[in-house]
Amino acid sequence: FHWTIDSIGERKKTRKQPKNEADAMVRIKTFSAFRCCLIFVSCYWKVCVAWIGDTVARRIKGIYIASSSTLDVYASTPINVATTDAPNNNGLTGHSFLIHKGRSAEMIRRSPALSGVTLAKGWSQSATKAFISAVHSVVEQNPILTGHVYNKHKDWFSSSGGEIWIDSGTFTPDTHGFVKQIEPPPDSPDFSTMNATETLSYCVNVLMPLFEGSELTEKQIQLKLPLFAANIILLPNNYAFYSVKLSHAVGDGVTFFQILKEISMHMHGFHHNDISTTTTNISTTTTLDWNNPLKATHEFFPDSFSPWDVEVSYGAPFLCGLLKNFPTLPCRKQHILLLCKHKIQKKKRELRSAASSSNDSDRNISSNDIITAALCEANESSDMFVFTKNVRGIKDGIPRNASGNFFWEIPIPRLTCADPIRCRESVVSADRYYNETNKLPIQPFLCGKVGRLTSLATITEKIIFNGTDVVCQMPFLSFIQEIPLDVAVIFRFSDSYWGVLHNFARFHISKSGLLSEIISDS
């Protein structure tokens, strides 16, 4: 429509006539498409506004109506974690495990499964049989791995976040194959003639898509998917490519690590009763405790956090930051960096020799500290990074063999992490954290500039068998695919390289002198 103004000042509307029939059809189609877009945008924003309003209302209700009890009652009230029912058909005892409740339940629902893939050489049919048998033995000894996860006491208007439960016995070794053997792709290459970059490219582009990715716990709830799974591809020249996946509802990286060690022990012929008493060249493990009374009530923020700190880091400001980043989620790409171990060792020796002799933490700088500092120095899209800290043996009532999600998330400013010495002091120290109570800055959370750094996402190299050697390992790319925040996963790629999987929105290697020193030449 074209608008004109007459001499009196009244507005008249005139329609420009179409030139021909084709022009008329174009106008009709354009108007119809425009009207559909308006309807879609209108409905989309109505849903978004309703969701934001409800979420903010629930957060405010949880803080001001329940006062401090909303944050403290779960941490102070012990409950029975599991209830025992009658044995099921295959001899496993059926249990209902209360995994999480409240704020931690909301976080676990949006967490991806822990998973990793490994390329090994010297693999034989005996190794395959031992691998399958070990996985089934570990599943039978840990019935929680046979279950499915579901919600309880959760609805749209609830302020508590509901509960997450696991019922064991849904998938049993008798009726469900926990190890899936997949046919290899045609024309597999000779890995002995490939360098690290070529091996990485083939594993990521050809082999890894044959496996299922790391889905979110929310998807496992909706589709009732298995909580534990393994896959293996037997390749020519005695190579094997295998994966192991564990739902985050079952446990964190430490729990995943313990399960993998149990699998490795069984592959070497040790039975369940021998695992807690036998010492071999494999790290000694203990029987997992799935019934810790603090499992469902453990919160993921440090005890030093006030209700304000909790609301800033997990409440409305954090939600606003996520909403701000969601439109750019499709633009986030997954990248893998290879870092030379010998260059990192050289840099580590330089820093240790230059450290003050009066400060022992300065002289204990690790490779992980150097890699973390290099990533934070090169990152340009986050102002703060959150690190996960294992609290087993630190927090009262949580022993080292406790299974589940027992960790704290510690937010530290990016510029602090860019210094290896200051990073180690802030992350490793068990009795101090960088931000004091009630002084957590709100701006990074409100703007979606709070990233995540972890080094416990891929540890499948612990599954070894006599005569086999690990060529390389890496996490699933889908582990960080659906996260609208900067995330980096540090892992041991091979004997010569560290690896980093990241999805940083803005990242410049040239900006970090430290990263330029340790990155692989290839």
Backbone hydrogen bonds, N-H to C=O, Kabsch-Sander energy under -0.5 kcal/mol:
donor,donor_aa,acceptor,acceptor_aa,energy
2,H,14,T,-1.6
4,T,12,K,-1.5
6,D,10,E,-1.8
9,G,6,D,-0.8
12,K,4,T,-2.1
12,K,10,E,-0.5
14,T,2,H,-1.5
14,T,12,K,-0.5
16,K,14,T,-0.5
17,Q,15,R,-0.6
24,A,20,N,-1.7
25,M,21,E,-2.2
26,V,22,A,-2.1
27,R,23,D,-1.9
28,I,24,A,-2.2
29,K,25,M,-2.5
30,T,26,V,-2.5
31,F,27,R,-2.5
32,S,28,I,-2.4
33,A,29,K,-2.5
34,F,30,T,-2.4
35,R,31,F,-2.4
36,C,32,S,-2.2
37,C,33,A,-2.2
38,L,34,F,-2.2
39,I,35,R,-2.2
40,F,36,C,-2.5
41,V,37,C,-2.8
42,S,38,L,-2.4
43,C,39,I,-2.4
44,Y,40,F,-2.8
45,W,41,V,-2.4
46,K,42,S,-1.7
47,V,43,C,-2.1
48,C,44,Y,-2.4
49,V,45,W,-2.7
50,A,46,K,-2.2
51,W,47,V,-2.6
52,I,48,C,-2.8
53,G,49,V,-2.6
54,D,50,A,-2.3
55,T,51,W,-2.6
56,V,52,I,-2.8
57,A,53,G,-2.2
58,R,54,D,-2.5
59,R,55,T,-2.4
60,I,56,V,-2.7
61,K,57,A,-2.6
62,G,58,R,-2.5
63,I,59,R,-1.5
64,Y,60,I,-2.9
65,I,60,I,-0.6
65,I,61,K,-1.4
66,A,61,K,-1.2
69,S,66,A,-1.7
70,T,67,S,-0.6
71,L,68,S,-0.8
72,D,68,S,-1.6
73,V,69,S,-2.8
76,S,72,D,-1.3
77,T,73,V,-1.4
79,I,293,P,-0.9
81,V,79,I,-0.6
83,T,96,S,-1.3
85,D,94,G,-2.3
88,N,92,L,-2.7
91,G,88,N,-1.5
94,G,86,A,-0.7
96,S,83,T,-1.4
97,F,95,H,-0.5
97,F,166,I,-3.2
98,L,81,V,-2.9
98,L,96,S,-0.6
99,I,97,F,-0.8
99,I,164,I,-2.7
100,H,164,I,-1.1
101,K,296,A,-1.2
102,G,162,G,-2.5
104,S,101,K,-0.7
106,E,102,G,-1.3
107,M,103,R,-1.5
108,I,104,S,-2.3
109,R,105,A,-1.8
110,R,106,E,-0.8
110,R,107,M,-0.8
111,S,108,I,-1.7
113,A,215,E,-1.5
114,L,246,L,-2.5
115,S,457,A,-0.6
116,G,244,V,-1.4
117,V,474,M,-2.9
118,T,242,Y,-2.6
119,L,472,C,-2.8
120,A,118,T,-0.5
120,A,240,A,-3.0
121,K,469,D,-2.8
122,G,238,N,-1.0
123,W,238,N,-2.6
128,T,124,S,-1.8
129,K,125,Q,-2.5
130,A,126,S,-2.4
131,F,127,A,-2.4
132,I,128,T,-2.4
133,S,129,K,-2.5
134,A,130,A,-2.4
135,V,131,F,-2.2
136,H,132,I,-2.0
137,S,133,S,-2.1
138,V,134,A,-2.4
139,V,135,V,-2.1
140,E,136,H,-2.1
141,Q,137,S,-1.8
142,N,138,V,-1.3
145,L,142,N,-2.4
146,T,143,P,-1.8
147,G,144,I,-1.3
148,H,167,D,-1.4
150,Y,165,W,-2.4
152,K,163,E,-1.9
158,S,155,D,-1.3
163,E,152,K,-2.6
164,I,100,H,-2.8
165,W,150,Y,-2.6
166,I,97,F,-2.2
167,D,148,H,-2.0
168,S,95,H,-2.4
168,S,166,I,-0.6
169,G,143,P,-0.6
170,T,167,D,-0.6
171,F,146,T,-3.9
172,T,170,T,-0.5
175,T,172,T,-1.0
176,H,172,T,-2.6
178,F,176,H,-0.9
180,K,178,F,-0.5
180,K,230,A,-2.5
181,Q,179,V,-0.5
182,I,180,K,-0.6
182,I,232,I,-2.5
191,F,189,P,-0.9
193,T,190,D,-1.6
194,M,191,F,-1.4
199,T,195,N,-2.4
200,L,196,A,-2.5
201,S,197,T,-2.3
202,Y,198,E,-2.2
203,C,199,T,-2.3
204,V,200,L,-2.4
205,N,201,S,-2.5
206,V,202,Y,-2.2
207,L,202,Y,-1.5
208,M,203,C,-3.1
210,L,207,L,-1.6
211,F,208,M,-1.9
215,E,213,G,-1.0
217,T,111,S,-1.7
218,E,109,R,-2.2
220,Q,216,L,-1.6
221,I,217,T,-2.1
222,Q,218,E,-2.1
223,L,219,K,-2.5
224,K,220,Q,-0.9
225,L,220,Q,-1.2
227,L,147,G,-0.7
229,A,245,K,-2.0
230,A,178,F,-2.3
231,N,243,S,-1.8
232,I,180,K,-2.1
233,I,241,F,-2.4
234,L,182,I,-0.5
235,L,233,I,-0.6
235,L,239,Y,-2.8
239,Y,235,L,-1.1
239,Y,236,P,-0.5
240,A,120,A,-2.5
241,F,233,I,-2.5
242,Y,118,T,-2.3
243,S,231,N,-2.6
244,V,116,G,-1.6
245,K,229,A,-2.8
246,L,114,L,-3.1
247,S,227,L,-2.6
250,V,247,S,-1.2
251,G,247,S,-1.2
252,D,404,G,-2.1
256,F,252,D,-2.3
257,F,253,G,-2.3
258,Q,254,V,-2.2
259,I,255,T,-2.2
260,L,256,F,-2.2
261,K,257,F,-1.9
262,E,258,Q,-1.9
263,I,259,I,-2.1
264,S,260,L,-2.3
265,M,261,K,-2.4
266,H,262,E,-2.3
267,M,263,I,-2.0
268,H,264,S,-1.0
268,H,265,M,-0.5
269,G,266,H,-1.6
270,F,265,M,-2.3
274,D,271,H,-1.0
275,I,271,H,-0.9
275,I,272,H,-0.8
276,S,272,H,-0.5
277,T,274,D,-1.0
278,T,274,D,-2.2
280,T,278,T,-0.5
280,T,282,I,-1.0
285,T,275,I,-0.8
289,D,401,N,-2.3
290,W,288,L,-0.7
295,K,292,N,-1.8
298,H,294,L,-1.3
305,F,302,P,-1.7
310,V,306,S,-2.3
311,E,307,P,-2.1
312,V,308,W,-2.3
313,S,309,D,-2.2
314,Y,310,V,-2.0
315,G,311,E,-1.7
318,F,311,E,-0.5
319,L,315,G,-2.2
320,C,316,A,-2.5
321,G,317,P,-1.9
322,L,318,F,-1.9
323,L,319,L,-2.4
324,K,320,C,-2.0
325,N,321,G,-1.4
326,F,322,L,-1.5
328,T,325,N,-1.0
329,L,326,F,-1.7
331,C,328,T,-0.9
332,R,328,T,-0.6
332,R,329,L,-1.3
335,H,502,H,-2.7
337,L,500,V,-2.5
339,L,337,L,-0.5
339,L,498,W,-2.9
340,C,518,I,-2.1
341,K,496,S,-2.4
344,I,340,C,-1.7
345,Q,341,K,-2.7
346,K,342,H,-1.9
347,K,343,K,-2.2
348,K,344,I,-2.5
349,R,345,Q,-2.2
350,E,346,K,-1.9
351,L,347,K,-2.2
352,R,348,K,-2.4
353,S,349,R,-2.3
354,A,350,E,-1.5
355,A,351,L,-0.8
355,A,352,R,-0.5
359,N,356,S,-1.2
360,D,358,S,-0.6
362,D,359,N,-0.5
363,R,359,N,-0.8
364,N,360,D,-0.5
364,N,361,S,-0.8
365,I,362,D,-0.7
370,I,366,S,-1.6
371,I,367,S,-2.4
372,T,368,N,-2.5
373,A,369,D,-2.4
374,A,370,I,-2.2
375,L,371,I,-2.3
376,C,372,T,-2.4
377,E,373,A,-2.0
378,A,374,A,-1.6
379,N,375,L,-1.4
380,E,506,R,-2.5
381,S,506,R,-0.7
383,D,449,K,-2.2
384,M,449,K,-1.6
385,F,412,I,-2.8
386,V,451,G,-2.2
387,F,410,I,-2.4
388,T,453,L,-0.7
389,K,408,W,-2.6
391,V,406,F,-1.4
393,G,398,I,-2.8
394,I,391,V,-2.0
395,K,391,V,-2.5
398,I,395,K,-1.6
402,A,399,P,-1.4
403,S,289,D,-2.5
406,F,404,G,-1.0
407,F,405,N,-0.7
408,W,389,K,-2.4
409,E,300,F,-3.1
410,I,387,F,-3.2
410,I,408,W,-0.6
412,I,385,F,-2.9
414,R,383,D,-2.2
416,T,413,P,-0.5
417,C,413,P,-1.7
418,A,414,R,-1.3
419,D,416,T,-1.3
423,C,419,D,-2.8
424,R,420,P,-2.0
425,E,421,I,-2.1
426,S,422,R,-1.9
427,V,423,C,-2.4
428,V,424,R,-2.2
429,S,424,R,-0.7
429,S,425,E,-0.6
439,K,436,E,-1.8
446,L,442,I,-2.5
447,C,443,Q,-2.0
448,G,445,F,-0.8
449,K,444,P,-3.0
451,G,384,M,-2.7
451,G,449,K,-0.5
452,R,486,D,-2.8
453,L,386,V,-2.0
454,T,488,A,-2.0
462,K,459,I,-1.5
463,I,460,T,-1.8
464,I,462,K,-1.2
468,T,465,F,-2.5
469,D,121,K,-2.1
471,V,119,L,-3.2
471,V,469,D,-0.5
472,C,119,L,-1.4
473,Q,493,F,-1.4
474,M,117,V,-2.0
479,F,476,F,-1.4
480,I,477,L,-1.3
481,Q,478,S,-0.8
482,E,478,S,-0.5
483,I,480,I,-0.9
488,A,452,R,-2.0
489,V,501,L,-2.9
490,I,454,T,-2.7
490,I,488,A,-0.5
491,F,499,G,-2.7
493,F,491,F,-0.9
493,F,497,Y,-0.8
494,S,497,Y,-2.2
498,W,339,L,-2.9
499,G,491,F,-3.5
500,V,337,L,-1.9
501,L,489,V,-2.4
502,H,335,H,-2.5
502,H,500,V,-0.5
503,N,487,V,-1.5
508,H,378,A,-2.1
511,K,508,H,-0.8
512,S,508,H,-0.6
512,S,509,I,-1.2
513,G,511,K,-0.7
516,S,512,S,-1.9
517,E,513,G,-1.1
518,I,514,L,-1.2
519,I,515,L,-1.8
520,S,338,L,-2.8
